[in-house]
Amino acid sequence: MQVVQFGQKLNQPIVLCLGYFGCMHNGHVDLLNAAKRRAAQCGAQIALFTFDNNHLKVLGKDAKVIYTFEERLEIYEQLHIDYVLAQHFDARFAATCGADFADMLRIYDLKGIVCGFDYSCGSDRLDADGLRKIMQDVCPVDIVSAVLWNGSKISTTLVRNLLGQNMLLQANALLSQPYFVCGTVAHGRHVGSALGFPTANVRVDSEKFLPQGVYGGRVDVGGTTYKCIVNIGNCPTFDVDAVTVEVHIIDFVGDLYGSRLKIALTKYLRPICKFADAESLSKQLLNDKNEVVDD
């Protein structure tokens, strides 16, 4: 997979997926599969347009992203996308109208465009049908229908809401892979080690949405996958208000400082609680560990 700046020419015919693709939920995967079918018919490769920053923040919305750009690139590659056309969203790009955006697409050897039924682009919110009319002299525009879950359209907002409500299993069922967190291991307070549960303190991007709670998960270290307990939130037992991501990797022994970890959350265990003392917390952590190991 190659990541190129939007507007940079490619020497390949492409079928282009249009959207933001903030989490690659089942609706996004359905769209991608439609693009793959068209690409197979005309010998083209798959390209995906996205923003490389939090466009919601630029628009003045106080919303964090489910996945950072770096995390999304990992997902795109695993889904066998050939090219990512990355655009930095800023005030200047936000002022671009839909027709002008469509004109920017003409530099590519387009064999098809695929977008969702509710897709819109440009400052004037040009819709999918409008885009199809503008591009009819260039290539087909396939408009993909909604994919539903319990009668609701699957969307990035729906996934974020499910995660925020600790409905992890439901959120994961809508994603191309279980929700994950990436970050670099840094020195922490070393409280876990004193309790018999050493943890890796993982620093994540400040723009990332984090569902708070205690989770079971898995993490890959040096090619080996380990089960783990993940605490996302504060530490009220020790009067720590800062939100942190701390991971106890079961049966792992070694030094992870400076390492980048990808932690997949697979099960919601419980909310974060304040315990009477360290001994009570240690007993609960043992219960958490047993639940994760037996899962």
C-alpha positions, 0 to 999 in steps of 0.5 A: 500500500502506498500513501500519497498526497491527494493531487499527486498523480498516479501511473495506475488506473484506479477505482476510487472510494470516497468518504472519510473512513474513520473506522472501517465499519461494515458499511465501509467494508461493503463500499470497499467490496463494491470497489473491488468488484469494479476494479476486478472488471477493468483491471484497476487498483483500489484507491481510498480518499481520506483526511490525515487529520481530525477534520471535526476539530477544524470544523469546530466540533469537540469530537475525538477520532475512533482511530488516528490516521496512523491506526487507520493506515494499518486497517487500510493495509490489512484490507488490501487497499493499494493507494491512500490519497491523503488530504489535510483538512484545513479552512482552505480545503473546507471552502472548496465547493463540490464541483471543484473537488470533482474537478480535482479528481480528473487528474486520475485515471479513474475507472470508477468511483464508489461512495455511500448513499449519504456521501456529500462533498464540498462546502455546498454539500454536493450529494452522491447523485450530484457527483454522479452527474458531474463525473458522468463523462469520466467514469461510473459512480457507484452509490452503495446503499446503507448497511443497517444494525438493529434498524439503524444505519451503521456509521462512525457515530454509531460505533463511537456511541456504542464504545462510549456505552461500553457495548464493546461486543456490539461495536466490534461486531460492526468493525472490520476488526476489534477496536484497538488502541496504539501507543508507546510504552512509557514509565508510569507510577509502578503501582501495578508491580507492587500489587503483583500486576505489572502494567505497561503505561501506554501513551496514546494520541490526545485526539483519540477517543477512549472508552473508559473501563476495564477490558480484556484484550490481546496484544502482540509482542515480538510475534507472540499474542498475549491476553491482557487486562486493559485499564482505560481511565483514572485511578481513583483508588490512588487519587489519580484523576488523569486518564491513562491506558495501562495494560497488564500483559498476562504471562509476559516477562520483559522490558517494553519501554519505548515499544509501540503496542497495538492493544485490541479490546475483546471484552468489557469487564467492569467499570473503574471503581475506587477500592478501599485499599490496595489489597482489595484492588489486588483481589479484583485484579486477580478476578479480572485476570481469571476472567480473561484467561478463561475467556 
